[in-house]
């Protein structure tokens, strides 16, 4: 796939074995990028990479637990080494701490912080010299509209780690714009395995939630989420940075 808006670009997507991460990776490849798919379960990212390669994409896969500092930095450096540079970083992987505050396990909350804002910070810092060497780049971090729910019960810790990611992204956009490095956040509502599991365990809440989506449906991980990310990483979005963009059918009111 040598044609497309992202032809000649190189990207790394974390949590690319399924769901939104896989959808983003597919869209980047479809738009011409060469992509490293990273995930905790090697077999999952390998399966995704093999399917994309059969379709003509330039891809490879590697295992990476984003809570492991050294493994995450290695994923960034390996991507740049394998493909010769790094232009695109998508921080998608996240362990989700859900539940009432008084029942939350400390380890679950810590995993949320380590896989969320700490992983985003480490990956962005590791990507910086590679993007500077490439003459610029695009970072897309994943936030969540959970912090904007009118009833935030059960989502406090999850919303907190995702809001920290938004702040880190705004800082990166402010500090690194001089290097033509852009950083944005998406807040997606995608039909992922995580969404399916939540809906299965909370059918009434899920049905009520979908009714609040003006477009009346949950987004497709590739067509609705991935393609928007591909646009954000392209020159067409070259003046967009430091923004939080809801890819959720209009469900959330961002502030």
Secondary structure, 3 states (H helix, E strand, C coil): CCCCCCCCCEEEEECCCCHHHHHHHHHHHHCCCEEEEEECCHHHHHHHHHHHHHCCCCEEEEECCCCCHHHHHHHHHHHHHHHCCCCEEEECCCCCCCCCHHHCCHHHHHHHHHHHHHHHHHHHHHHHHHHHHHCCEEEEEECCHHHHCCCCCCCHHHHHHHHHHHHHHHHHHHHHHHHCEEEEEEEECECCHHHHHHHHHCHHHHHHHHHCCCCCCCECHHHHHHHHHHHHCCHHHCCCCCCEEEECCCCCCCC
